[in-house]
Amino acid sequence: MSSMIVITATAVPDHLRGALTRWLLEVTPELYVGTVSAKVRDELWDAVAASTHDGIAVLAHPADNEQGFQLRTAGTRRREPVDFDGLTLIAFRRESQEMANPL
């Protein structure tokens, strides 16, 4: 059964962008949308995760959970999905541990 997926891929190699556009529409730069089977989705994600290197990629696809979707990520980024009692929330990683100066 096919389902809609959304992939955002930033700072990835051109060959990966070409591979994604074979299966998905690039609706805005670095944002890909399409309807594919679970097998194609998983194979596309494997290619994305293997080629991300210094880039960032996120896949959102339907899932049988409370939110109705699941996220997969590749690369280092400031925002990290975390599981909170079955819900996916986004945590922000601090760039440094410095605190504001007290008055």
mmCIF file of the C-alpha atoms, coordinates in Angstrom:
data_MODEL
# 
_entry.id   MODEL 
# 
loop_
_atom_site.group_PDB 
_atom_site.id 
_atom_site.type_symbol 
_atom_site.label_atom_id 
_atom_site.label_alt_id 
_atom_site.label_comp_id 
_atom_site.label_asym_id 
_atom_site.label_entity_id 
_atom_site.label_seq_id 
_atom_site.pdbx_PDB_ins_code 
_atom_site.Cartn_x 
_atom_site.Cartn_y 
_atom_site.Cartn_z 
_atom_site.occupancy 
_atom_site.B_iso_or_equiv 
_atom_site.pdbx_formal_charge 
_atom_site.auth_seq_id 
_atom_site.auth_comp_id 
_atom_site.auth_asym_id 
_atom_site.auth_atom_id 
_atom_site.pdbx_PDB_model_num 
ATOM 1   C CA . MET A 1 1   ? 0.000  0.000  0.000  1.00 0.00 ? 1   MET A CA 1 
ATOM 2   C CA . SER A 1 2   ? 1.370  3.386  -0.986 1.00 0.00 ? 2   SER A CA 1 
ATOM 3   C CA . SER A 1 3   ? 1.411  6.355  1.341  1.00 0.00 ? 3   SER A CA 1 
ATOM 4   C CA . MET A 1 4   ? 2.508  9.965  1.222  1.00 0.00 ? 4   MET A CA 1 
ATOM 5   C CA . ILE A 1 5   ? 5.969  10.858 2.457  1.00 0.00 ? 5   ILE A CA 1 
ATOM 6   C CA . VAL A 1 6   ? 7.785  14.145 2.974  1.00 0.00 ? 6   VAL A CA 1 
ATOM 7   C CA . ILE A 1 7   ? 11.576 14.415 2.924  1.00 0.00 ? 7   ILE A CA 1 
ATOM 8   C CA . THR A 1 8   ? 13.636 17.499 3.560  1.00 0.00 ? 8   THR A CA 1 
ATOM 9   C CA . ALA A 1 9   ? 17.302 17.224 2.644  1.00 0.00 ? 9   ALA A CA 1 
ATOM 10  C CA . THR A 1 10  ? 19.711 20.104 3.236  1.00 0.00 ? 10  THR A CA 1 
ATOM 11  C CA . ALA A 1 11  ? 23.312 20.265 2.024  1.00 0.00 ? 11  ALA A CA 1 
ATOM 12  C CA . VAL A 1 12  ? 23.228 16.826 0.426  1.00 0.00 ? 12  VAL A CA 1 
ATOM 13  C CA . PRO A 1 13  ? 25.116 15.720 -2.715 1.00 0.00 ? 13  PRO A CA 1 
ATOM 14  C CA . ASP A 1 14  ? 23.592 16.446 -6.126 1.00 0.00 ? 14  ASP A CA 1 
ATOM 15  C CA . HIS A 1 15  ? 23.323 12.738 -6.982 1.00 0.00 ? 15  HIS A CA 1 
ATOM 16  C CA . LEU A 1 16  ? 21.064 12.243 -3.973 1.00 0.00 ? 16  LEU A CA 1 
ATOM 17  C CA . ARG A 1 17  ? 18.850 15.127 -5.025 1.00 0.00 ? 17  ARG A CA 1 
ATOM 18  C CA . GLY A 1 18  ? 18.576 13.507 -8.457 1.00 0.00 ? 18  GLY A CA 1 
ATOM 19  C CA . ALA A 1 19  ? 17.664 10.144 -6.933 1.00 0.00 ? 19  ALA A CA 1 
ATOM 20  C CA . LEU A 1 20  ? 14.940 11.753 -4.822 1.00 0.00 ? 20  LEU A CA 1 
ATOM 21  C CA . THR A 1 21  ? 13.407 13.548 -7.805 1.00 0.00 ? 21  THR A CA 1 
ATOM 22  C CA . ARG A 1 22  ? 13.000 10.220 -9.620 1.00 0.00 ? 22  ARG A CA 1 
ATOM 23  C CA . TRP A 1 23  ? 10.374 9.232  -7.049 1.00 0.00 ? 23  TRP A CA 1 
ATOM 24  C CA . LEU A 1 24  ? 9.233  12.511 -5.460 1.00 0.00 ? 24  LEU A CA 1 
ATOM 25  C CA . LEU A 1 25  ? 8.371  16.088 -6.441 1.00 0.00 ? 25  LEU A CA 1 
ATOM 26  C CA . GLU A 1 26  ? 10.729 18.808 -5.235 1.00 0.00 ? 26  GLU A CA 1 
ATOM 27  C CA . VAL A 1 27  ? 7.985  21.291 -4.337 1.00 0.00 ? 27  VAL A CA 1 
ATOM 28  C CA . THR A 1 28  ? 10.425 23.848 -2.940 1.00 0.00 ? 28  THR A CA 1 
ATOM 29  C CA . PRO A 1 29  ? 14.220 23.655 -2.774 1.00 0.00 ? 29  PRO A CA 1 
ATOM 30  C CA . GLU A 1 30  ? 15.207 20.750 -0.512 1.00 0.00 ? 30  GLU A CA 1 
ATOM 31  C CA . LEU A 1 31  ? 11.590 19.655 0.189  1.00 0.00 ? 31  LEU A CA 1 
ATOM 32  C CA . TYR A 1 32  ? 10.375 16.458 -1.518 1.00 0.00 ? 32  TYR A CA 1 
ATOM 33  C CA . VAL A 1 33  ? 6.803  15.097 -1.455 1.00 0.00 ? 33  VAL A CA 1 
ATOM 34  C CA . GLY A 1 34  ? 5.311  11.994 -2.998 1.00 0.00 ? 34  GLY A CA 1 
ATOM 35  C CA . THR A 1 35  ? 3.361  8.780  -2.627 1.00 0.00 ? 35  THR A CA 1 
ATOM 36  C CA . VAL A 1 36  ? 5.444  5.609  -2.601 1.00 0.00 ? 36  VAL A CA 1 
ATOM 37  C CA . SER A 1 37  ? 5.300  2.082  -1.215 1.00 0.00 ? 37  SER A CA 1 
ATOM 38  C CA . ALA A 1 38  ? 6.886  1.249  2.136  1.00 0.00 ? 38  ALA A CA 1 
ATOM 39  C CA . LYS A 1 39  ? 9.672  -0.619 0.323  1.00 0.00 ? 39  LYS A CA 1 
ATOM 40  C CA . VAL A 1 40  ? 10.534 2.384  -1.883 1.00 0.00 ? 40  VAL A CA 1 
ATOM 41  C CA . ARG A 1 41  ? 10.301 4.704  1.140  1.00 0.00 ? 41  ARG A CA 1 
ATOM 42  C CA . ASP A 1 42  ? 12.718 2.552  3.125  1.00 0.00 ? 42  ASP A CA 1 
ATOM 43  C CA . GLU A 1 43  ? 15.155 2.240  0.212  1.00 0.00 ? 43  GLU A CA 1 
ATOM 44  C CA . LEU A 1 44  ? 15.037 6.002  -0.432 1.00 0.00 ? 44  LEU A CA 1 
ATOM 45  C CA . TRP A 1 45  ? 15.694 6.660  3.241  1.00 0.00 ? 45  TRP A CA 1 
ATOM 46  C CA . ASP A 1 46  ? 18.611 4.218  3.298  1.00 0.00 ? 46  ASP A CA 1 
ATOM 47  C CA . ALA A 1 47  ? 20.151 6.140  0.354  1.00 0.00 ? 47  ALA A CA 1 
ATOM 48  C CA . VAL A 1 48  ? 19.501 9.483  2.068  1.00 0.00 ? 48  VAL A CA 1 
ATOM 49  C CA . ALA A 1 49  ? 20.952 8.375  5.410  1.00 0.00 ? 49  ALA A CA 1 
ATOM 50  C CA . ALA A 1 50  ? 24.051 6.921  3.717  1.00 0.00 ? 50  ALA A CA 1 
ATOM 51  C CA . SER A 1 51  ? 24.700 10.078 1.662  1.00 0.00 ? 51  SER A CA 1 
ATOM 52  C CA . THR A 1 52  ? 23.884 12.825 4.136  1.00 0.00 ? 52  THR A CA 1 
ATOM 53  C CA . HIS A 1 53  ? 27.481 13.235 5.458  1.00 0.00 ? 53  HIS A CA 1 
ATOM 54  C CA . ASP A 1 54  ? 27.560 16.900 6.623  1.00 0.00 ? 54  ASP A CA 1 
ATOM 55  C CA . GLY A 1 55  ? 23.975 17.545 5.544  1.00 0.00 ? 55  GLY A CA 1 
ATOM 56  C CA . ILE A 1 56  ? 20.685 17.135 7.328  1.00 0.00 ? 56  ILE A CA 1 
ATOM 57  C CA . ALA A 1 57  ? 17.665 15.058 6.336  1.00 0.00 ? 57  ALA A CA 1 
ATOM 58  C CA . VAL A 1 58  ? 14.256 14.374 7.851  1.00 0.00 ? 58  VAL A CA 1 
ATOM 59  C CA . LEU A 1 59  ? 11.618 11.916 6.663  1.00 0.00 ? 59  LEU A CA 1 
ATOM 60  C CA . ALA A 1 60  ? 7.979  12.113 7.807  1.00 0.00 ? 60  ALA A CA 1 
ATOM 61  C CA . HIS A 1 61  ? 5.633  9.272  6.917  1.00 0.00 ? 61  HIS A CA 1 
ATOM 62  C CA . PRO A 1 62  ? 2.294  7.886  8.116  1.00 0.00 ? 62  PRO A CA 1 
ATOM 63  C CA . ALA A 1 63  ? 2.427  5.465  11.055 1.00 0.00 ? 63  ALA A CA 1 
ATOM 64  C CA . ASP A 1 64  ? -0.076 3.642  13.239 1.00 0.00 ? 64  ASP A CA 1 
ATOM 65  C CA . ASN A 1 65  ? 0.504  5.685  16.396 1.00 0.00 ? 65  ASN A CA 1 
ATOM 66  C CA . GLU A 1 66  ? -1.243 8.476  18.322 1.00 0.00 ? 66  GLU A CA 1 
ATOM 67  C CA . GLN A 1 67  ? 0.134  11.247 16.099 1.00 0.00 ? 67  GLN A CA 1 
ATOM 68  C CA . GLY A 1 68  ? -0.416 9.342  12.882 1.00 0.00 ? 68  GLY A CA 1 
ATOM 69  C CA . PHE A 1 69  ? 3.120  9.874  11.625 1.00 0.00 ? 69  PHE A CA 1 
ATOM 70  C CA . GLN A 1 70  ? 6.707  8.939  12.347 1.00 0.00 ? 70  GLN A CA 1 
ATOM 71  C CA . LEU A 1 71  ? 9.933  10.901 11.884 1.00 0.00 ? 71  LEU A CA 1 
ATOM 72  C CA . ARG A 1 72  ? 13.363 9.646  10.830 1.00 0.00 ? 72  ARG A CA 1 
ATOM 73  C CA . THR A 1 73  ? 16.401 11.904 10.889 1.00 0.00 ? 73  THR A CA 1 
ATOM 74  C CA . ALA A 1 74  ? 19.973 11.819 9.568  1.00 0.00 ? 74  ALA A CA 1 
ATOM 75  C CA . GLY A 1 75  ? 22.856 14.185 10.168 1.00 0.00 ? 75  GLY A CA 1 
ATOM 76  C CA . THR A 1 76  ? 23.651 16.508 13.033 1.00 0.00 ? 76  THR A CA 1 
ATOM 77  C CA . ARG A 1 77  ? 21.121 19.200 13.770 1.00 0.00 ? 77  ARG A CA 1 
ATOM 78  C CA . ARG A 1 78  ? 19.965 21.364 16.635 1.00 0.00 ? 78  ARG A CA 1 
ATOM 79  C CA . ARG A 1 79  ? 16.470 19.903 16.768 1.00 0.00 ? 79  ARG A CA 1 
ATOM 80  C CA . GLU A 1 80  ? 16.116 16.280 17.835 1.00 0.00 ? 80  GLU A CA 1 
ATOM 81  C CA . PRO A 1 81  ? 12.912 14.230 17.918 1.00 0.00 ? 81  PRO A CA 1 
ATOM 82  C CA . VAL A 1 82  ? 12.458 12.564 21.299 1.00 0.00 ? 82  VAL A CA 1 
ATOM 83  C CA . ASP A 1 83  ? 9.892  10.029 22.451 1.00 0.00 ? 83  ASP A CA 1 
ATOM 84  C CA . PHE A 1 84  ? 7.750  11.247 25.361 1.00 0.00 ? 84  PHE A CA 1 
ATOM 85  C CA . ASP A 1 85  ? 5.299  8.544  26.461 1.00 0.00 ? 85  ASP A CA 1 
ATOM 86  C CA . GLY A 1 86  ? 4.674  7.540  22.870 1.00 0.00 ? 86  GLY A CA 1 
ATOM 87  C CA . LEU A 1 87  ? 4.486  11.084 21.494 1.00 0.00 ? 87  LEU A CA 1 
ATOM 88  C CA . THR A 1 88  ? 7.261  12.511 19.375 1.00 0.00 ? 88  THR A CA 1 
ATOM 89  C CA . LEU A 1 89  ? 8.389  15.902 20.616 1.00 0.00 ? 89  LEU A CA 1 
ATOM 90  C CA . ILE A 1 90  ? 11.200 18.106 19.328 1.00 0.00 ? 90  ILE A CA 1 
ATOM 91  C CA . ALA A 1 91  ? 14.036 18.973 21.713 1.00 0.00 ? 91  ALA A CA 1 
ATOM 92  C CA . PHE A 1 92  ? 16.410 21.856 21.044 1.00 0.00 ? 92  PHE A CA 1 
ATOM 93  C CA . ARG A 1 93  ? 20.096 21.233 21.706 1.00 0.00 ? 93  ARG A CA 1 
ATOM 94  C CA . ARG A 1 94  ? 21.953 24.172 23.196 1.00 0.00 ? 94  ARG A CA 1 
ATOM 95  C CA . GLU A 1 95  ? 24.947 25.347 21.219 1.00 0.00 ? 95  GLU A CA 1 
ATOM 96  C CA . SER A 1 96  ? 26.854 26.011 24.456 1.00 0.00 ? 96  SER A CA 1 
ATOM 97  C CA . GLN A 1 97  ? 26.272 25.559 28.152 1.00 0.00 ? 97  GLN A CA 1 
ATOM 98  C CA . GLU A 1 98  ? 26.906 29.224 29.010 1.00 0.00 ? 98  GLU A CA 1 
ATOM 99  C CA . MET A 1 99  ? 24.311 30.819 31.247 1.00 0.00 ? 99  MET A CA 1 
ATOM 100 C CA . ALA A 1 100 ? 23.203 34.427 31.244 1.00 0.00 ? 100 ALA A CA 1 
ATOM 101 C CA . ASN A 1 101 ? 25.067 36.702 33.667 1.00 0.00 ? 101 ASN A CA 1 
ATOM 102 C CA . PRO A 1 102 ? 23.090 37.268 36.893 1.00 0.00 ? 102 PRO A CA 1 
ATOM 103 C CA . LEU A 1 103 ? 22.271 40.887 37.672 1.00 0.00 ? 103 LEU A CA 1 
# 
